[in-house]
Amino acid sequence: MKVFEFKRFMEGIRFIGSVARVAEELEHHPDIKVRYTTVSLALQTHSAGGVTKWDVQLARAIDLLGAKSVSGTMRRSAASGAG
């Protein structure tokens, strides 16, 4: 699980929109949890029972989005688990 923290609620929501567009392109979707200014993303391929190359590919794309979508208004932290 990866946790992204934003200064404002709408920054997190815009980030989720960006993640959703990439997920649709890759046809692989994360589990998303929103708690005010905190967005948590979990990746795993349920049918495979764990993390696959598809999860790694999506995680890399999400990291790129996180790096450029909010330019300095976000703090990332890796939580327990893959991602």
C-alpha positions, 0 to 999 in steps of 0.5 A: 500500500502506498499513501499520498498526503495532500495539503487540500482535499481537492488535490487528492481528488484530482490525483485520483482522477489521474490515477483512474485514467492511467488505470483504465489505459492499463486495464488494471485498477487499484483499491483506493481509499480516501480520508480527507487529504490522504489517499491510499492505494493498494495494488494486487491482482486478486485473481493471481492472489498477489502482486504481478507485473501488472501491479508493478507497472501500475505502481510505476505509473502512479509514482510518476503521477505523484511526482508531477501532479502536485509539485511539492504539495504532497507527501508520499509514504510507503505503508506495509505491503507491496507497492 
